[in-house]
Amino acid sequence: MELRHLRYFQAVAREGNFTRAAAALHIAQPPLSRQIRQLEEELGVLLIERGVRGLKLTEAGRFFYEQSMQLSARLDEIVAGTRRLGAQSARWFGIGFVPSALYGFVPELIRHLRQADAQVEVGLSEMNTLPQIESLKSGRIDLGIGRIPFDDPAIERRVLMDEPLVAALPLSHPLARRARLTLDELAAQPFVLYPARPRPNYGDHVLGLLRAAGHAPRVVQEANELQTALGLVVAGLGLTVVPASVQKSQRADIVCLPIDAPAFTSPLILSWRRDDTSPFLAQAIAAADRLSRQGA
């Protein structure tokens, strides 16, 4: 599959007609039809239904159109960013971060780095710890902020802090007025686990803590996003466990209670390529150290 296949298919889907699409693309109609058939053959599905009343997208075609448009938009951003960096002789510095890190000092770190050097453009990517490792090794990001210890000879790591974990419950929960929860009380409740994938992840860390204490939590629902998990908590499916900094979101429909277990913490870990000697990376690591200590 090549980019032109996406561009041709999007034109046909947008115009709703092969003739108009061919004119918009400045090509003849027969080659356009052949390209669309090649795309369908490669995917193994019918994307466009052709009938006497014209054409329409199949269910698979509608899905492929929506997703390919998102891909094209992202590609346009990459092209524009590349040209901008080339024109300004600027350097790209990519940061991958787990969503829960944004409730602590990380937003201030990002603000600091974006203002630190006019010749460095800071890019941000939301991703879990495991994808961060792969993205660091491939050069897609330069700094990872995650929560799962992961040994790799190519990656240097530094634990910035061990953040206490708290139980998130809906306001209507019978335990919501407690000052704190014991492990027995926590483990007895139905549990909303996040993230669901990729594994291993923060959810596995929480389950590991409970199992190490002799408990087998009953997971009733998995969610990929923190806010989705909190929404399911509000809906009454169960409780979840979040880093204490999440309380800064000040959701009025959630109460967060400390857990009566000193070991219930989550590390916040900085990761970077072991052979990266960039001065800007060194500045970023130093800033993260300083801001995390201030936050603690």
Secondary structure, DSSP 8 states (H G I E B T S, - for coil): --HHHHHHHHHHHHHTSHHHHHHHHTS-HHHHHHHHHHHHHHHTS--EEEETTEEEE-HHHHHHHHHHHHHHHHHHHHHHHHHHHHHHT-EEEEEEE-GGGGGTTHHHHHHHHHHH-TTEEEEEEE--HHHHHHHHHHTS-SEEEESS----TTEEEEEEEEEEEEEEEETTSTTTT-S-B-HHHHHTSEEEE---SSSSSHHHHHHHHHHHTT---EEEEE-SSHHHHHHHHHTTS-BEEEEGGGGGG--TTEEEEEBS-TT-EEEEEEEEETT---HHHHHHHHHHHHHHHHH-
